Amino acid sequence: MRIIVSNRSGVPIYEQIKEQIKTAIFSGELKEDDLLPSIRQLARELKISVITTTRAYSDLEQEGFVVSVQGKGCYVLPRNKELAIENAWHKIEDGLSNAISAARADSIALEEVAERLNILWEVEHD
């Protein structure tokens, strides 16, 4: 797993780390019981503060994605189906929000958008 952070992003670095690890878990790149890089190792690799990586790992633990084992490191927990579904809904809502904005910008009616969504749904499931 490779983590990339940007100082120019409006998103805090700890949040960028957290989201990339969650994405790796949801995609299956990181699996149950995988060991994450140590807090110090990740901070060194990314050239950031240990406090920043500690915050990211702590948030991930509070959200139920990882568990910290004293003296051993941070391990990925079994994939929580509810969290996976919530993540999918978040992606769907983002995509639909973009579609709605584009439709409204060009005065496309809701019915036309719904019709196109139904067509795409059918095509994708054939």
KEKOL-607505 format. One line per field, with one value per residue (C-alpha): residue number from 1; residue in one letter; x negated, y negated, z negated. Coordinates in nm, 3 decimals, padded with zeros to 5 digits. Last residue first. Layout:
BEGIN
num [NUM ...];
residu [A ...];
X [X ...];
Y [Y ...];
Z [Z ...];
// end
This chain:
BEGIN
num [126 125 124 123 122 121 120 119 118 117 116 115 114 113 112 111 110 109 108 107 106 105 104 103 102 101 100 99 98 97 96 95 94 93 92 91 90 89 88 87 86 85 84 83 82 81 80 79 78 77 76 75 74 73 72 71 70 69 68 67 66 65 64 63 62 61 60 59 58 57 56 55 54 53 52 51 50 49 48 47 46 45 44 43 42 41 40 39 38 37 36 35 34 33 32 31 30 29 28 27 26 25 24 23 22 21 20 19 18 17 16 15 14 13 12 11 10 9 8 7 6 5 4 3 2 1];
residu [D H E V E W L I N L R E A V E E L A I S D A R A A S I A N S L G D E I K H W A N E I A L E K N R P L V Y C G K G Q V S V V F G E Q E L D S Y A R T T T I V S I K L E R A L Q R I S P L L D D E K L E G S F I A T K I Q E K I Q E Y I P V G S R N S V I I R M];
X [02.692 02.663 02.472 02.715 03.018 02.874 02.764 03.119 03.268 03.023 03.110 03.482 03.412 03.212 03.491 03.752 03.540 03.547 03.233 03.189 02.823 02.676 02.951 02.839 02.470 02.550 02.776 02.509 02.246 02.483 02.556 02.187 02.130 02.441 02.321 01.974 02.124 02.367 02.077 01.893 02.205 02.232 01.869 01.918 02.220 02.028 01.742 01.422 01.230 00.982 00.660 00.365 00.168 -00.157 -00.323 -00.426 -00.068 00.176 00.362 00.680 00.791 01.105 01.345 01.399 01.209 00.918 00.910 00.920 00.625 00.431 00.480 00.401 00.084 -00.022 00.010 -00.160 -00.453 -00.503 -00.549 -00.821 -00.590 -00.837 -00.944 -00.585 -00.497 -00.794 -00.715 -00.350 -00.446 -00.340 -00.006 00.004 00.259 00.490 00.794 00.701 00.551 00.579 00.936 01.090 01.266 00.943 00.733 00.999 00.993 00.613 00.638 00.907 00.701 00.387 00.571 00.745 00.410 00.283 00.568 00.779 00.747 00.481 00.158 -00.037 00.041 00.020 -00.046 -00.011 -00.131 00.000];
Y [00.726 00.542 00.235 00.178 00.197 -00.051 -00.283 -00.289 -00.348 -00.633 -00.789 -00.780 -00.929 -01.212 -01.276 -01.278 -01.518 -01.769 -01.895 -02.269 -02.272 -02.366 -02.164 -01.845 -01.901 -01.972 -01.666 -01.443 -01.570 -01.508 -01.160 -01.075 -01.199 -01.014 -00.691 -00.724 -00.784 -00.498 -00.265 -00.376 -00.312 00.035 00.110 -00.022 00.204 00.504 00.454 00.588 00.786 00.563 00.436 00.447 00.170 00.252 00.512 00.336 00.269 00.404 00.130 00.239 00.123 00.028 -00.023 -00.400 -00.458 -00.254 -00.452 -00.777 -00.662 -00.559 -00.901 -01.090 -00.886 -00.957 -01.332 -01.318 -01.135 -01.449 -01.429 -01.322 -01.068 -00.782 -00.901 -00.944 -00.601 -00.441 -00.620 -00.512 -00.158 -00.043 00.137 00.508 00.710 00.902 00.869 00.753 00.440 00.423 00.547 00.235 00.141 00.180 -00.018 -00.292 -00.303 -00.338 -00.620 -00.795 -00.782 -00.911 -01.202 -01.278 -01.288 -01.526 -01.774 -01.824 -02.157 -01.996 -02.186 -01.983 -01.670 -01.317 -00.991 -00.654 -00.339 00.000];
Z [01.862 01.532 01.653 01.939 01.707 01.457 01.738 01.877 01.532 01.466 01.802 01.713 01.370 01.530 01.780 01.502 01.298 01.582 01.758 01.714 01.823 01.484 01.317 01.491 01.407 01.041 01.023 01.177 00.931 00.641 00.779 00.786 00.432 00.310 00.472 00.317 -00.030 00.019 00.099 -00.217 -00.425 -00.271 -00.356 -00.709 -00.756 -00.621 -00.867 -00.716 -00.975 -01.160 -01.004 -01.242 -01.415 -01.584 -01.805 -02.127 -02.236 -01.978 -01.795 -01.624 -01.282 -01.091 -01.381 -01.361 -01.687 -01.550 -01.226 -01.425 -01.637 -01.327 -01.164 -01.487 -01.544 -01.187 -01.249 -01.590 -01.434 -01.226 -00.851 -00.610 -00.443 -00.488 -00.836 -00.956 -00.817 -00.996 -01.322 -01.324 -01.228 -00.883 -00.890 -00.967 -00.774 -01.011 -00.782 -00.435 -00.283 00.096 00.053 00.207 -00.119 -00.318 -00.068 -00.064 -00.445 -00.436 -00.183 -00.387 -00.708 -00.541 -00.379 -00.711 -00.894 -00.624 -00.671 -00.356 -00.174 00.040 00.091 -00.164 00.035 -00.092 00.091 -00.077 00.097 00.000];
// end
